[in-house]
């Protein structure tokens, strides 16, 4: 598959490695190409990493299938002895909020739906677009904005 397609929609430091199409899901696999990372606690730049962490994130649906990104990220070790962080996973802030399981663009769509229609109606619209989300979650998103 043409990797330029992925560069249009995902950060440059993510390298597309595989695509799986299952019944109602599409899975895009990525590896991070970063060789160093800044500690979120102290700002120290480190190149030392311990192992890898796979993060599964839901994105906007594609070709009538749920789309999930499986991103292999490095767990870095902060070498600053005064830092309490120790080990941290490299961030992907351009794509997803910290600890979120949805991309920013999916969150934006869901928030718009939650603010412009009833939660149950928005939930039904999401199901028709192959996005799994409950009316309660949409209500919570609307209240947060």
KELUM-89070 format. One record per residue (C-alpha): residue number from 0; residue in one letter; chain; x, y, z negated. Coordinates in steps of 0.2 Angstrom, whole numbers, padded with zeros to 4 digits. Each point is the difference from the previous one (the first is absolute). Example, Ala and Ser with C-alpha at 12.3 -4.5 7.8 and 13.67 -1.06 7.14 Angstrom:
+--------+-------+---------+-------+-------+-------+
: kollum : sekol : drenvex :  east : north :    up :
+--------+-------+---------+-------+-------+-------+
:      0 :     A :       A :  0062 : -0022 : -0039 :
:      1 :     S :       A :  0006 :  0017 :  0003 :
+--------+-------+---------+-------+-------+-------+
***
This chain:
+--------+-------+---------+-------+-------+-------+
: kollum : sekol : drenvex :  east : north :    up :
+--------+-------+---------+-------+-------+-------+
:      0 :     X :       A :  0000 :  0000 :  0000 :
:      1 :     X :       A :  0006 :  0018 :  0004 :
:      2 :     X :       A :  0007 :  0006 : -0017 :
:      3 :     X :       A : -0002 :  0018 :  0006 :
:      4 :     X :       A : -0019 : -0002 : -0003 :
:      5 :     X :       A :  0004 : -0003 : -0019 :
:      6 :     X :       A :  0012 :  0016 :  0000 :
:      7 :     X :       A : -0015 :  0010 :  0005 :
:      8 :     X :       A : -0010 : -0005 : -0016 :
:      9 :     X :       A :  0013 : -0005 : -0013 :
:     10 :     X :       A :  0016 :  0008 : -0007 :
:     11 :     X :       A :  0016 : -0002 :  0009 :
:     12 :     X :       A :  0008 : -0010 : -0014 :
:     13 :     X :       A : -0013 : -0014 :  0002 :
:     14 :     X :       A :  0005 : -0013 :  0012 :
:     15 :     X :       A : -0014 : -0011 :  0007 :
:     16 :     X :       A :  0005 : -0018 : -0001 :
:     17 :     X :       A : -0016 : -0010 :  0003 :
:     18 :     X :       A : -0019 :  0000 :  0003 :
:     19 :     X :       A : -0012 : -0013 : -0005 :
:     20 :     X :       A : -0018 :  0000 :  0006 :
:     21 :     X :       A : -0011 : -0011 : -0010 :
:     22 :     X :       A : -0019 : -0002 :  0000 :
:     23 :     X :       A : -0006 :  0017 : -0006 :
:     24 :     X :       A :  0017 :  0008 : -0004 :
:     25 :     X :       A :  0016 :  0007 :  0008 :
:     26 :     X :       A :  0016 :  0000 : -0010 :
:     27 :     X :       A :  0014 :  0011 :  0005 :
:     28 :     X :       A :  0017 : -0005 : -0008 :
:     29 :     X :       A :  0013 :  0014 : -0003 :
:     30 :     X :       A :  0018 :  0000 : -0008 :
:     31 :     X :       A :  0007 :  0016 : -0007 :
:     32 :     X :       A :  0016 :  0006 :  0009 :
:     33 :     X :       A :  0006 :  0011 : -0014 :
:     34 :     X :       A :  0017 : -0003 : -0007 :
:     35 :     X :       A : -0001 :  0012 : -0015 :
:     36 :     X :       A : -0013 :  0007 : -0011 :
:     37 :     X :       A : -0003 :  0014 : -0013 :
:     38 :     X :       A : -0004 : -0005 : -0018 :
:     39 :     X :       A : -0017 :  0007 : -0004 :
:     40 :     X :       A :  0005 :  0003 : -0018 :
:     41 :     X :       A :  0017 :  0008 :  0001 :
:     42 :     X :       A :  0003 :  0004 :  0019 :
:     43 :     X :       A :  0015 : -0011 :  0001 :
:     44 :     X :       A :  0003 : -0007 :  0018 :
:     45 :     X :       A :  0004 : -0018 :  0000 :
:     46 :     X :       A :  0004 : -0013 :  0013 :
:     47 :     X :       A : -0001 : -0015 : -0012 :
:     48 :     X :       A : -0016 : -0011 :  0001 :
:     49 :     X :       A : -0005 : -0015 : -0010 :
:     50 :     X :       A : -0012 : -0009 :  0011 :
:     51 :     X :       A : -0016 :  0003 :  0011 :
:     52 :     X :       A : -0018 :  0004 : -0004 :
:     53 :     X :       A : -0014 : -0003 :  0013 :
:     54 :     X :       A : -0014 :  0014 : -0001 :
:     55 :     X :       A : -0017 : -0004 :  0008 :
:     56 :     X :       A : -0009 :  0016 :  0005 :
:     57 :     X :       A : -0017 :  0001 :  0010 :
:     58 :     X :       A :  0000 :  0012 :  0014 :
:     59 :     X :       A : -0014 :  0006 :  0012 :
:     60 :     X :       A : -0007 : -0015 :  0010 :
:     61 :     X :       A :  0005 : -0004 :  0017 :
:     62 :     X :       A : -0008 : -0010 :  0014 :
:     63 :     X :       A : -0014 : -0004 : -0012 :
:     64 :     X :       A :  0011 : -0008 : -0012 :
:     65 :     X :       A :  0006 :  0005 : -0018 :
:     66 :     X :       A :  0017 :  0006 :  0001 :
:     67 :     X :       A :  0013 : -0003 : -0013 :
:     68 :     X :       A :  0018 :  0005 : -0001 :
:     69 :     X :       A :  0012 : -0011 : -0008 :
:     70 :     X :       A :  0016 :  0010 : -0004 :
:     71 :     X :       A :  0016 : -0007 : -0007 :
:     72 :     X :       A :  0008 :  0013 : -0011 :
:     73 :     X :       A :  0016 : -0001 : -0010 :
:     74 :     X :       A :  0000 :  0001 : -0019 :
:     75 :     X :       A :  0015 :  0011 : -0004 :
:     76 :     X :       A :  0010 :  0001 : -0015 :
:     77 :     X :       A :  0004 :  0018 : -0008 :
:     78 :     X :       A :  0019 :  0000 : -0004 :
:     79 :     X :       A : -0002 :  0016 : -0012 :
:     80 :     X :       A :  0003 : -0007 : -0017 :
:     81 :     X :       A : -0010 :  0015 : -0008 :
:     82 :     X :       A : -0016 : -0005 :  0011 :
:     83 :     X :       A : -0014 : -0010 : -0008 :
:     84 :     X :       A : -0007 : -0006 :  0017 :
:     85 :     X :       A :  0012 : -0014 :  0004 :
:     86 :     X :       A : -0009 : -0009 :  0014 :
:     87 :     X :       A : -0012 :  0009 :  0012 :
:     88 :     X :       A : -0008 : -0004 :  0017 :
:     89 :     X :       A :  0004 :  0011 :  0014 :
:     90 :     X :       A : -0015 :  0012 :  0003 :
:     91 :     X :       A : -0010 :  0002 :  0016 :
:     92 :     X :       A : -0008 :  0016 : -0004 :
:     93 :     X :       A : -0004 :  0005 :  0018 :
:     94 :     X :       A : -0011 : -0015 :  0002 :
:     95 :     X :       A : -0008 : -0003 : -0017 :
:     96 :     X :       A : -0002 :  0007 : -0017 :
:     97 :     X :       A :  0009 : -0008 : -0014 :
:     98 :     X :       A : -0008 : -0016 : -0006 :
:     99 :     X :       A : -0014 :  0002 :  0013 :
:    100 :     X :       A : -0005 : -0015 :  0011 :
:    101 :     X :       A : -0007 :  0011 :  0014 :
:    102 :     X :       A :  0009 :  0011 :  0012 :
:    103 :     X :       A : -0002 :  0019 : -0002 :
:    104 :     X :       A : -0010 :  0000 :  0017 :
:    105 :     X :       A : -0012 : -0013 : -0006 :
:    106 :     X :       A : -0002 :  0009 : -0017 :
:    107 :     X :       A : -0004 :  0016 :  0010 :
:    108 :     X :       A : -0013 : -0009 :  0010 :
:    109 :     X :       A : -0008 : -0008 : -0015 :
:    110 :     X :       A :  0000 :  0016 : -0009 :
:    111 :     X :       A : -0009 :  0009 :  0014 :
:    112 :     X :       A : -0013 : -0014 :  0001 :
:    113 :     X :       A : -0003 :  0001 : -0019 :
:    114 :     X :       A : -0002 :  0019 :  0000 :
:    115 :     X :       A : -0012 :  0000 :  0016 :
:    116 :     X :       A : -0012 : -0014 : -0004 :
:    117 :     X :       A : -0006 : -0011 : -0014 :
:    118 :     X :       A :  0012 : -0012 : -0007 :
:    119 :     X :       A : -0010 : -0015 :  0005 :
:    120 :     X :       A : -0003 :  0006 :  0018 :
:    121 :     X :       A :  0019 :  0004 :  0001 :
:    122 :     X :       A :  0004 : -0017 : -0006 :
:    123 :     X :       A : -0011 : -0008 :  0014 :
:    124 :     X :       A :  0009 :  0011 :  0013 :
:    125 :     X :       A :  0016 : -0006 : -0007 :
:    126 :     X :       A : -0005 : -0018 :  0001 :
:    127 :     X :       A : -0005 :  0003 :  0018 :
:    128 :     X :       A :  0018 :  0007 :  0003 :
:    129 :     X :       A :  0007 : -0016 : -0008 :
:    130 :     X :       A :  0006 :  0010 : -0016 :
:    131 :     X :       A : -0004 : -0008 : -0016 :
:    132 :     X :       A : -0005 :  0012 : -0014 :
:    133 :     X :       A : -0014 :  0001 : -0012 :
:    134 :     X :       A : -0013 :  0014 : -0003 :
:    135 :     X :       A :  0007 :  0003 : -0017 :
:    136 :     X :       A :  0018 :  0002 :  0006 :
:    137 :     X :       A : -0007 :  0013 :  0013 :
:    138 :     X :       A : -0009 :  0009 : -0014 :
:    139 :     X :       A :  0016 :  0001 : -0010 :
:    140 :     X :       A :  0010 :  0007 :  0015 :
:    141 :     X :       A : -0014 :  0013 :  0002 :
:    142 :     X :       A :  0001 :  0005 : -0018 :
:    143 :     X :       A :  0019 :  0002 :  0001 :
:    144 :     X :       A : -0001 :  0013 :  0014 :
+--------+-------+---------+-------+-------+-------+
***
